[in-house]
Each structure stands twice: as structure tokens, then as C-alpha cells.
Amino acid sequence: MVTIYLQNMIIYNVTIKVDISIAHEWLAWLRDEHIPDIIGTGCFTDARILQLMEVDESDGPTFAIQYQADSKALYNRYIKEYAAEMRKRATEKWGDKFVASRSVMQVVH
């Protein structure tokens, strides 16, 4: 498969399964504190929160947060300079009440 890159835009996708006991409070924290802190690093220009559908929510909802960076260099800067601290803050606040996985994508069209 050959992919032709038409843009430099990078999407940093964080998928998070949240324990039902913290779901509402966690979403408010994400929207009001965590995302603004990450955008405030200057590495990303925008973020959106999506909720996965057609998944088992018996333990709690699953969200995808997609952060938009204008270049791979900006994404790399975030990972190198800020990611560890942001992850630490989330773990200190929420403990083991969430599970996160991450992926990086480049916008093609």
C-alpha cells in the first residue's frame, strides 16, 4: 500500500476507558482542565472529544480525544517535553480508574 501525504497535520489520538464511578467528574476535568493544559503547551492547535459507540459500557464509557498538531515536530516536542508530566497528573488524580491507549496518525486528505 502506498500512501501519498498531502498534509503535514498530525492527529494524536488518546482512547480512554473510564470507570463508571468517575465518568462525569472525569469528563468535566478533561474538558475544563486537561485539554486546556495540553493545548497550552503550544504543540497542538485543537482537540475534540468523541465517545465510542457500540462498545460495552457496563464498566464505563470509552472516549477518544484527538489532538491536532500542525507538524510531526510539534507532536514530537509534546512527547519529549510534556507527555510524561501530563500522564503523571492524570494518574495522580484518577489512579487506576482509567485505561489509556495512544496512536498517532497523519492526515492524508
Backbone hydrogen bonds in HBPLUS format (Angstrom, degrees):
<---DONOR---> <-ACCEPTOR-->    atom                        ^
c    i                          cat <-CA-CA->   ^        H-A-AA   ^      H-
h    n   atom  resd res      DA  || num        DHA   H-A  angle D-A-AA Bond
n    s   type  num  typ     dist DA aas  dist angle  dist       angle   num
A0107-VAL N   A0009-MET O   2.93 MM  98  5.54 167.6  1.95 151.2 155.3     1
A0010-ILE N   A0069-ALA O   2.86 MM  59  5.06 167.7  1.88 149.2 153.4     2
A0069-ALA N   A0010-ILE O   2.85 MM  59  5.06 170.6  1.85 153.3 156.4     3
A0011-ILE N   A0105-MET O   2.76 MM  94  5.06 165.8  1.78 146.9 151.4     4
A0105-MET N   A0011-ILE O   2.82 MM  94  5.06 158.8  1.87 149.0 155.7     5
A0012-TYR N   A0067-TYR O   2.85 MM  55  5.06 164.6  1.88 151.7 155.8     6
A0067-TYR N   A0012-TYR O   2.91 MM  55  5.06 172.9  1.91 145.2 145.3     7
A0013-ASN N   A0103-SER O   2.82 MM  90  5.21 157.1  1.88 157.4 162.7     8
A0103-SER N   A0013-ASN O   2.87 MM  90  5.21 150.7  1.96 150.0 157.2     9
A0014-VAL N   A0065-ILE O   2.88 MM  51  5.18 164.0  1.91 148.4 153.8    10
A0065-ILE N   A0014-VAL O   2.82 MM  51  5.18 162.9  1.85 144.0 149.0    11
A0015-THR N   A0101-SER O   2.82 MM  86  5.29 157.5  1.87 159.4 164.5    12
A0101-SER N   A0015-THR O   2.85 MM  86  5.29 149.7  1.94 149.5 159.4    13
A0016-ILE N   A0063-PHE O   2.74 MM  47  5.26 160.4  1.77 153.6 160.6    14
A0063-PHE N   A0016-ILE O   2.84 MM  47  5.26 161.9  1.87 148.5 151.1    15
A0017-LYS N   A0099-VAL O   2.91 MM  82  5.26 158.0  1.96 154.4 157.4    16
A0099-VAL N   A0017-LYS O   2.96 MM  82  5.26 148.0  2.06 142.9 152.9    17
A0018-VAL N   A0061-PRO O   2.93 MM  43  5.73 172.2  1.94 179.0 177.9    18
A0019-ASP N   A0097-LYS O   2.82 MM  78  5.17 163.7  1.84 165.9 160.2    19
A0022-ILE N   A0019-ASP O   3.07 MM   3  5.82 161.6  2.11 123.5 128.2    20
A0020-ILE N   A0059-ASP O   2.76 MM  39  5.67 144.6  1.89 151.2 143.2    21
A0026-TRP N   A0022-ILE O   2.72 MM   4  5.65 165.2  1.75 172.3 177.6    22
A0027-LEU N   A0023-ALA O   3.01 MM   4  6.10 160.0  2.05 146.0 150.9    23
A0028-ALA N   A0024-HIS O   3.16 MM   4  6.39 158.6  2.21 146.6 151.7    24
A0029-TRP N   A0025-GLU O   3.00 MM   4  6.25 160.0  2.04 148.9 154.5    25
A0030-LEU N   A0026-TRP O   2.80 MM   4  6.03 160.3  1.84 153.9 159.8    26
A0031-ARG N   A0027-LEU O   2.98 MM   4  6.13 169.4  1.99 150.7 152.9    27
A0032-ASP N   A0028-ALA O   2.82 MM   4  5.83 164.0  1.85 152.5 157.7    28
A0033-GLU N   A0029-TRP O   2.81 MM   4  5.25 150.6  1.90 141.2 146.6    29
A0034-HIS N   A0029-TRP O   2.99 MM   5  6.28 158.2  2.04 145.0 151.7    30
A0035-ILE N   A0030-LEU O   2.94 MM   5  5.79 172.0  1.95 155.9 157.4    31
A0037-ASP N   A0033-GLU O   3.00 MM   4  6.15 151.2  2.08 148.0 156.4    32
A0038-ILE N   A0034-HIS O   2.99 MM   4  6.32 157.0  2.04 153.5 159.8    33
A0039-ILE N   A0035-ILE O   2.86 MM   4  6.09 170.3  1.87 165.2 167.3    34
A0040-GLY N   A0036-PRO O   2.83 MM   4  5.83 144.5  1.96 137.1 147.8    35
A0041-THR N   A0038-ILE O   3.13 MM   3  5.45 159.6  2.18 107.0 113.3    36
A0042-GLY N   A0039-ILE O   3.06 MM   3  5.86 165.7  2.08 122.4 126.8    37
A0045-THR N   A0068-GLN O   2.76 MM  23  5.75 155.5  1.82 165.4 173.8    38
A0068-GLN N   A0046-ASP O   2.85 MM  22  5.25 167.2  1.87 150.1 151.3    39
A0048-ARG N   A0066-GLN O   3.01 MM  18  5.37 143.1  2.15 132.6 144.0    40
A0066-GLN N   A0048-ARG O   2.92 MM  18  5.37 160.3  1.96 155.1 160.2    41
A0050-LEU N   A0064-ALA O   2.79 MM  14  5.09 156.8  1.84 153.4 160.6    42
A0064-ALA N   A0050-LEU O   2.77 MM  14  5.09 158.0  1.82 142.6 148.8    43
A0052-LEU N   A0062-THR O   2.90 MM  10  5.61 158.4  1.94 145.8 153.0    44
A0060-GLY N   A0057-GLU O   3.08 MM   3  4.74 131.6  2.32  90.9 104.8    45
A0075-TYR N   A0071-SER O   3.25 MM   4  6.61 160.1  2.30 144.3 149.3    46
A0076-ASN N   A0072-LYS O   2.81 MM   4  6.02 164.9  1.83 153.5 157.9    47
A0077-ARG N   A0073-ALA O   2.91 MM   4  6.13 148.7  2.01 142.2 150.7    48
A0078-TYR N   A0074-LEU O   3.02 MM   4  6.34 155.3  2.09 147.5 153.4    49
A0079-ILE N   A0075-TYR O   3.02 MM   4  6.40 164.0  2.05 157.3 160.7    50
A0080-LYS N   A0076-ASN O   2.93 MM   4  6.10 162.9  1.96 150.7 155.5    51
A0081-GLU N   A0077-ARG O   2.83 MM   4  5.80 168.0  1.84 155.5 158.9    52
A0082-TYR N   A0078-TYR O   2.81 MM   4  5.11 155.3  1.87 140.0 146.8    53
A0083-ALA N   A0078-TYR O   2.94 MM   5  5.98 148.1  2.04 152.7 153.2    54
A0086-MET N   A0082-TYR O   3.07 MM   4  6.29 164.4  2.10 161.6 166.6    55
A0087-ARG N   A0083-ALA O   2.93 MM   4  6.10 163.4  1.96 158.4 162.6    56
A0088-LYS N   A0084-ALA O   2.94 MM   4  6.08 152.8  2.02 143.6 151.6    57
A0089-ARG N   A0085-GLU O   2.96 MM   4  6.20 161.6  1.99 151.6 155.5    58
A0090-ALA N   A0086-MET O   3.17 MM   4  6.42 160.7  2.21 145.9 150.5    59
A0091-THR N   A0087-ARG O   3.01 MM   4  6.24 161.3  2.05 149.9 155.0    60
A0092-GLU N   A0088-LYS O   2.84 MM   4  6.05 159.1  1.88 155.4 161.6    61
A0093-LYS N   A0089-ARG O   3.02 MM   4  6.20 150.7  2.11 145.4 152.8    62
A0094-TRP N   A0090-ALA O   2.87 MM   4  5.95 166.7  1.89 155.1 158.8    63
A0095-GLY N   A0091-THR O   2.74 MM   4  4.72 141.8  1.88 131.2 136.2    64
A0097-LYS N   A0094-TRP O   3.14 MM   3  5.72 160.0  2.18 135.2 141.3    65
